[in-house]
Amino acid sequence: MEQEQQQQALFNRLTNELDEVVSEDFIQSTKTEKGNTQISERVVIEKIKEVLTLLEVTFEEAGSQQSKDFRNVGGIGLNIEIKKTDSSMICFNDTCPTKDIYYVVFFTGKVYKRSPEKNIPPTLLYINGEEFVKDSPWIIDYIIELTLLKDKYARGENKKNLAGIMEVYPRPNLKANISKFLPMKIITKAEKTELEAMTTHDSILPQDMVQESVATVPDTEVLEILQEEEDESRYVECEECGIQIDCYNDNINIVYKGDSGNPTEELVLCTMCFEDMKDELIQQDYKCDDWDIDEEEEEKEEEDEETDEFKCPTCNLVQTNNWCFSCDTNNSCQYCVGIGGNDATEGHREWVCQKCFDKQPEINYEYEYSEEGEENEEEEENEEEEEASLSDDVQQSKHSKTDLVKLCVNMDCEQYPSDWDSEEDTEDTYQEGQWKKCCLCDGYFDDDGMGDILYVQEEPNNKEAECGLCGKTKDIVQMKGTGEYLCGNACDESEEEDED
């Protein structure tokens, strides 16, 4: 609560200074010309910067096309968004107004040629974000539904799995009608009749109402006046193809040369021309604030597609991508779920995840012998031929989780280290580093200070053992590198002396 009071006090201080230094002529001069909204927006943002600097207030400035133009103003978390409008509508684009954002709105005024008494002068409006949405509780549900649509069609794995060349990206396109905040006097016919009656009978009319310019309109026209649009600022012409762009419903794309704050040349383009001419414009040294964002997203997507490894979100282990032949799942963690094995279905040898592997009948890979006790040489030869045709990684996964591969449990060993190269590494050629060969099982352990210990007396090992140094039989562990039995908490020499 105290921080909110500080933010409100600082915002009031800023608004008082703006009222002093910003004139109606300046506000009116920012009216959009030829549909170029970005130039006028930069002008008003520069004016706010001047005032903040004059007040010696610290702030962080947002990048182009980002929300909250001025962030952490005064170092107390005050966020300020600047809006400029030539009509009664302001656009929030993708950012929903909240209590944490304070708005400074430059309204450039409204002139009624046929009814000049209705004119609204240029003015500054100071509005907390909560004022915009407090009467529209449905906006929360709208944003939730839109987020679900984004997740389903426009981003992540779902987007990659969509068929065809079409792409979509739902946007909120949030807007608000600010008519109720504007300094305009509108009274109905009934109110006008009452006022005329008061003046006819020599009643005293309130002084403030006498001095103010009062516009009288029929009841049915009040709403029309509030919602009237400025057609001259709504439409702008694409400088490449000449079509009219509806600024209220379509995106305006502006490219420029020079610095974004002081461009030497600008082009206003429709979306189609903007996308079709992107490479050509870049070669001609045109810039656009949106291009950097697009290129970063494309690079990230390319990196995601090119990598052949994944990181488990549970244990953070980085491992090679995998795909289950049986259930069609991707990237099953070998540590959290298990390393799986080969499909036992007749005629198949594809890898399956641990869950699918466990559902299969137990597989016996040992060779069968005849009743006379002789090995079936023909079956052995077939088996060797099949194994020779399999790739190394398939052969390695074939015997996993069977009685031919023995792995320590608690602490667990892995059949292969995380840096194992299935095409080059063998037990003889693998260079040990962080991972070392276990002398107790067929696998490897992570030599991180914990992975080299086997808790032999705990589940599921349940073995009796004694420390090779002090002879104790409780809390004993076995070292995977040497096979030694030692006290889990180190030998207590004083206790050993007491026993002697």
Protein Blocks (a to p, Z undefined) as FASTA:
>chain_A
ZZmmmmmmmmmmmmmmmmmmmcfklmmmmpceehiaklmmmmmmmmmmmmmmmnopacdd
ddehiahjbghehhlopacdddddfbfbdcekjaccdfkbccddddebjadfklmmlpcc
dddddddfklmmmmmmmlmmmmmmmmmmmmmmmgcjllmmpgcjbdcdddfkiacdfklm
pccddddfklmmmmmmmmmnopacdfklmmpccddddfklmmmmmmpccfklmpccdfkl
opacdfklmccddddehjfklcfbdcdddfklmmmmmmmmmmnopacfklmmmmmmmmmm
mmmmmpccdcdfklopacdddddfklopahiafklnogbiadfbghiacdcdfklmmmpc
cddfbdcddfkopacfklmmmmmmmmmmpcfklmmmmmgoiakbccdehiaddfbdfklc
fklgcfklpccfkbccdfkbmbdcddehjmmpccfkbcfklpacddfklopaghiacdfk
lopacdfkopafklmmmmZZ
